[in-house]
Amino acid sequence: MKFSSILKDPSDRKKYFAIFSLQVAHDLPNALTSTMAPTLFIKQFGMPLEYLGLFFLPFVVTAFKWTWAPVVDNVGSDQFGRRKSWLLPLTFCVAAAYIAIGLVEPGLETLYFIISLLIVKQVFYSTQEIAADAYVIENLKASERGFGSSVVWIGKEFGQVIGFAGLLFVADQYGWRQAFFLAAALFIAFNTPALLRKEPARKAVKESQRANVFSFFKSGLNWRIISIVFVVAFTVQMPVTIIGPFLGDKGLTLSEIGVVLGIAASLGAIISLAIASAVISRIGPKRLAIAMVFIAPFAAPGFLWAASQESVTPQIVVLLILWATICTAPIRMAVYAARIGWTSKNQVGTDMTIQQSVWFLGYVFSGVFSGILAANVGWTAFFIVNIVLVTAALLYFIRFHDPIETAVNAMRADTVDPE
């Protein structure tokens, strides 16, 4: 499909805007819950650094959301919209949770209560995310998956920019309560376009074909798919997990690291993904991945140089991260574009949620491995090992892309894409 013809139809423009807006909604609050809140408790209230892990307890919910994903797939009103049946109430549940958190005065005496509210919020948030992922996939025809995946990732990056440059500014200037209240309002606002659109008709599913987790794990094909998801997440997330300690070692302050990562990384991703979106709609995920085998290594020289320096300036770091992100961001988009075509029609939400949980698992293992690797071999060797592993992961994806596509198409021969 030609890039110029993708947005010709007004209904397509509304569809892609709804998909884009959903991704913004799901990424913009992260700056508050994973960056602002723990930093505030450590710096202002003297919370011991050992307690930092408390703020990551809510993410355990995300790792296990696949266990209730079949309920989201199987339950809902076809008349109102199977996905909107979940998106609508959970949008307001998530917003209410943010408001509740904002109403609690932060301090060491309320720390555990706030963590409990964050866990409750994450249950609502993760369940809503299951429906949102399914909504995206079911609204994309096979020919639209490349461009659709670029819309998803650009939306995620815009959400990060709004979160870091907007919500953190509000938190710093106006306070805890106002930041969480604004997060609630923005979450509702960015979910609204999807709630206003009519969902595509859903093909009737036999009782024996209703979504369940066991049918996913019975398939050898699905094990191959999640192995690809894991190795790509594990390798491409290595620099992400270690970049903070690396920049701190090179003399940057916490605030400087926050500005650099919040702006440079997101801006680089938006530039890169905007370019890649025009390419992937023409050449497809596999060929984009082949191109990335040759492009991604160009991200390494800047970090190898920085690793050899005693210190680096924030201005130099901005350029390094901007360039590195431009060179590597399309990898995620290429794999995501393939993944959304590798889900079962009768349990889209379940399949995608399991894939997302495996991606999260790869991220966790990446963080553990990166710390051990950097501590034992040094920064220079770390970045060399990383780019070798990224290349290997890309080659693994490329090797099995076509066999998986063939097998998936054979199993879905009697289904139709949404109109």
Backbone hydrogen bonds, N-H to C=O, Kabsch-Sander energy under -0.5 kcal/mol:
donor,donor_aa,acceptor,acceptor_aa,energy
5,S,2,K,-1.1
6,I,2,K,-0.6
6,I,3,F,-0.9
7,L,3,F,-0.5
8,K,5,S,-1.1
12,D,9,D,-0.7
13,R,9,D,-1.9
14,K,10,P,-2.1
15,K,11,S,-2.0
16,Y,12,D,-2.8
17,F,13,R,-2.1
18,A,14,K,-2.2
19,I,15,K,-2.2
20,F,16,Y,-2.7
21,S,17,F,-2.8
22,L,18,A,-2.0
23,Q,19,I,-1.6
24,V,20,F,-1.9
25,A,21,S,-2.3
26,H,22,L,-1.6
27,D,23,Q,-1.0
27,D,24,V,-0.8
28,L,24,V,-2.1
30,N,27,D,-0.9
31,A,28,L,-0.7
32,L,29,P,-1.2
33,T,29,P,-1.6
34,S,30,N,-2.5
35,T,30,N,-0.5
35,T,31,A,-0.8
36,M,31,A,-2.7
37,A,32,L,-2.7
39,T,35,T,-1.6
40,L,36,M,-2.8
41,F,37,A,-2.1
42,I,38,P,-2.0
43,K,39,T,-2.8
44,Q,40,L,-2.3
45,F,40,L,-1.0
46,G,42,I,-0.5
47,M,41,F,-2.9
51,Y,48,P,-1.9
52,L,49,L,-1.9
53,G,50,E,-0.6
54,L,51,Y,-2.0
55,F,52,L,-1.6
56,F,53,G,-1.5
57,L,54,L,-1.1
59,F,56,F,-0.9
60,V,57,L,-2.0
61,V,57,L,-0.5
61,V,58,P,-1.1
62,T,58,P,-0.7
63,A,59,F,-1.5
64,F,60,V,-1.0
64,F,61,V,-0.8
65,K,62,T,-1.0
67,T,64,F,-1.8
68,W,65,K,-1.1
69,A,65,K,-0.6
71,V,68,W,-0.7
72,V,68,W,-1.1
73,D,69,A,-1.9
74,N,70,P,-2.5
75,V,71,V,-2.1
78,D,76,G,-0.6
81,G,77,S,-2.7
85,S,81,G,-2.0
86,W,83,R,-1.3
87,L,83,R,-2.6
88,L,84,K,-2.2
90,L,86,W,-1.9
91,T,87,L,-1.9
92,F,88,L,-1.3
93,C,89,P,-1.7
94,V,90,L,-2.7
95,A,91,T,-2.1
96,A,92,F,-2.4
97,A,93,C,-1.9
98,Y,94,V,-2.1
99,I,95,A,-2.2
100,A,96,A,-2.5
101,I,97,A,-2.3
102,G,98,Y,-2.4
103,L,99,I,-1.6
104,V,100,A,-0.6
104,V,101,I,-1.1
110,T,107,G,-1.2
111,L,108,L,-0.7
114,I,110,T,-2.4
115,I,111,L,-2.3
116,S,112,Y,-2.1
117,L,113,F,-2.1
118,L,114,I,-2.3
119,I,115,I,-2.0
120,V,116,S,-2.2
121,K,117,L,-2.8
122,Q,118,L,-2.1
123,V,119,I,-1.6
124,F,120,V,-1.8
125,Y,121,K,-3.0
126,S,122,Q,-3.0
127,T,123,V,-1.9
128,Q,124,F,-2.3
129,E,125,Y,-2.0
130,I,126,S,-1.5
131,A,127,T,-1.5
132,A,128,Q,-2.3
133,D,129,E,-2.6
134,A,130,I,-1.9
135,Y,131,A,-2.4
136,V,132,A,-2.1
137,I,133,D,-2.0
138,E,134,A,-2.6
139,N,135,Y,-0.9
139,N,136,V,-0.7
140,L,137,I,-1.5
144,E,141,K,-1.5
145,R,142,A,-1.1
148,G,144,E,-3.0
149,S,145,R,-2.2
150,S,146,G,-1.4
151,V,147,F,-2.0
152,V,148,G,-2.1
153,W,149,S,-2.2
154,I,150,S,-2.5
155,G,151,V,-2.2
156,K,152,V,-2.0
157,E,153,W,-2.0
158,F,154,I,-2.4
159,G,155,G,-2.2
160,Q,156,K,-1.9
161,V,157,E,-2.3
162,I,158,F,-2.7
163,G,159,G,-2.4
164,F,160,Q,-3.0
165,A,161,V,-2.8
166,G,161,V,-0.6
166,G,162,I,-1.6
167,L,162,I,-1.7
168,L,163,G,-1.8
170,V,166,G,-2.3
171,A,167,L,-2.6
172,D,168,L,-2.2
173,Q,169,F,-2.6
174,Y,170,V,-3.2
175,G,170,V,-1.1
175,G,171,A,-0.6
179,A,175,G,-1.7
180,F,176,W,-2.0
181,F,177,R,-2.4
182,L,178,Q,-2.3
183,A,179,A,-2.0
184,A,180,F,-2.0
185,A,181,F,-2.1
186,L,182,L,-2.7
187,F,183,A,-2.2
188,I,184,A,-1.8
189,A,185,A,-2.4
190,F,186,L,-2.7
191,N,187,F,-1.0
192,T,188,I,-1.2
194,A,191,N,-0.6
195,L,191,N,-1.5
196,L,192,T,-1.7
197,R,193,P,-0.8
209,Q,206,K,-1.6
210,R,207,E,-1.2
216,F,212,N,-0.8
216,F,213,V,-0.6
217,F,213,V,-1.6
218,K,214,F,-1.2
219,S,215,S,-0.5
219,S,216,F,-1.2
220,G,218,K,-0.5
223,W,219,S,-1.3
224,R,220,G,-1.7
225,I,221,L,-2.1
226,I,222,N,-2.7
227,S,223,W,-1.4
228,I,224,R,-1.7
229,V,225,I,-2.2
230,F,226,I,-2.4
231,V,227,S,-2.3
232,V,228,I,-2.3
233,A,229,V,-2.3
234,F,230,F,-3.1
235,T,231,V,-1.8
236,V,232,V,-2.7
237,Q,233,A,-1.6
238,M,235,T,-0.9
241,T,237,Q,-2.3
242,I,238,M,-1.3
243,I,239,P,-1.4
246,F,242,I,-2.2
247,L,243,I,-2.7
248,G,244,G,-2.5
249,D,245,P,-2.2
250,K,246,F,-1.0
251,G,248,G,-1.4
252,L,247,L,-2.2
257,I,253,T,-2.4
258,G,254,L,-2.3
259,V,255,S,-2.1
260,V,256,E,-2.5
261,L,257,I,-2.8
262,G,258,G,-2.4
263,I,259,V,-2.0
264,A,259,V,-0.6
264,A,260,V,-1.5
265,A,260,V,-1.0
266,S,261,L,-0.6
267,L,263,I,-2.8
268,G,264,A,-2.5
269,A,265,A,-2.2
270,I,266,S,-2.5
271,I,267,L,-2.4
272,S,268,G,-2.5
273,L,269,A,-3.2
274,A,270,I,-2.1
275,I,271,I,-1.7
276,A,272,S,-2.7
277,S,273,L,-2.2
278,A,274,A,-0.8
278,A,275,I,-0.7
279,V,275,I,-1.0
280,I,276,A,-3.3
281,S,277,S,-1.0
282,R,279,V,-1.5
283,I,279,V,-2.5
284,G,280,I,-1.9
287,R,283,I,-0.6
288,L,284,G,-1.7
289,A,285,P,-2.5
290,I,286,K,-2.1
291,A,287,R,-2.2
292,M,288,L,-2.0
293,V,289,A,-1.2
294,F,290,I,-0.7
294,F,291,A,-1.0
295,I,291,A,-1.6
296,A,292,M,-2.6
298,F,295,I,-1.8
299,A,296,A,-2.3
300,A,297,P,-1.4
303,F,299,A,-0.7
303,F,300,A,-0.5
304,L,300,A,-2.4
305,W,301,P,-2.3
306,A,302,G,-2.3
307,A,303,F,-2.4
308,S,304,L,-0.9
308,S,305,W,-0.8
309,Q,306,A,-1.4
312,V,250,K,-1.9
317,V,313,T,-2.2
318,V,314,P,-2.4
319,L,315,Q,-1.5
320,L,316,I,-2.4
321,I,317,V,-2.9
322,L,318,V,-2.5
323,W,319,L,-2.4
324,A,320,L,-2.7
325,T,321,I,-2.6
326,I,322,L,-1.9
327,C,323,W,-1.9
328,T,324,A,-1.1
329,A,325,T,-2.9
331,I,328,T,-1.9
332,R,328,T,-0.5
332,R,329,A,-0.9
333,M,329,A,-1.0
334,A,330,P,-2.6
335,V,331,I,-2.1
336,Y,332,R,-2.4
337,A,333,M,-2.6
338,A,334,A,-1.4
339,R,335,V,-2.5
340,I,336,Y,-2.3
341,G,338,A,-1.1
342,W,339,R,-1.7
347,Q,344,S,-0.9
348,V,345,K,-0.5
351,D,347,Q,-2.6
352,M,348,V,-2.6
353,T,349,G,-2.1
354,I,350,T,-2.3
355,Q,351,D,-2.2
356,Q,352,M,-2.6
357,S,353,T,-2.4
358,V,354,I,-2.2
359,W,355,Q,-2.3
360,F,356,Q,-2.4
361,L,357,S,-2.2
362,G,358,V,-2.5
363,Y,359,W,-2.0
364,V,360,F,-2.2
365,F,361,L,-2.5
366,S,362,G,-2.1
367,G,363,Y,-2.0
368,V,364,V,-1.9
369,F,365,F,-2.8
370,S,366,S,-2.8
371,G,367,G,-1.8
372,I,368,V,-1.7
373,L,369,F,-3.0
374,A,370,S,-2.9
375,A,371,G,-1.8
376,N,372,I,-1.5
377,V,373,L,-2.5
378,G,374,A,-1.6
381,A,377,V,-0.5
382,F,378,G,-1.8
383,F,379,W,-2.1
384,I,380,T,-1.6
385,V,381,A,-2.9
386,N,382,F,-2.5
387,I,383,F,-1.8
388,V,384,I,-1.7
389,L,385,V,-2.4
390,V,386,N,-2.6
391,T,387,I,-2.0
392,A,388,V,-2.1
393,A,389,L,-2.4
394,L,390,V,-2.3
395,L,391,T,-2.3
396,Y,392,A,-2.0
397,F,393,A,-2.3
398,I,394,L,-2.7
399,R,395,L,-2.5
400,F,396,Y,-1.6
401,H,397,F,-1.0
402,D,398,I,-0.6
404,I,400,F,-1.9
405,E,401,H,-2.5
406,T,402,D,-2.6
407,A,403,P,-2.1
408,V,404,I,-2.9
409,N,405,E,-2.6
410,A,406,T,-1.8
411,M,407,A,-1.7
412,R,408,V,-1.4
413,A,410,A,-0.9
415,T,412,R,-2.0
